[in-house]
Amino acid sequence: SVQITEADVLEDDPCGICHMEYEAGEARSTLGCNHRFHTDCITPWISQGGTCP
């Protein structure tokens, strides 16, 4: 995961799981398919055997 910058906030669509906008300083993870999610949202999803939502 990486920390979100101000530039990322302007470029990214909302998180596909919680549908909230990203805020600078939050952790974001990018899956192999290049979809991005809040790390706190995608980690439990993946740990339960999920694939990209």
Secondary structure, 3 states (H helix, E strand, C coil): CEECCHHHHHHCCCCCCCCCCCCCCCEEEECCCCCEEEHHHHHHHHHCCCCCC
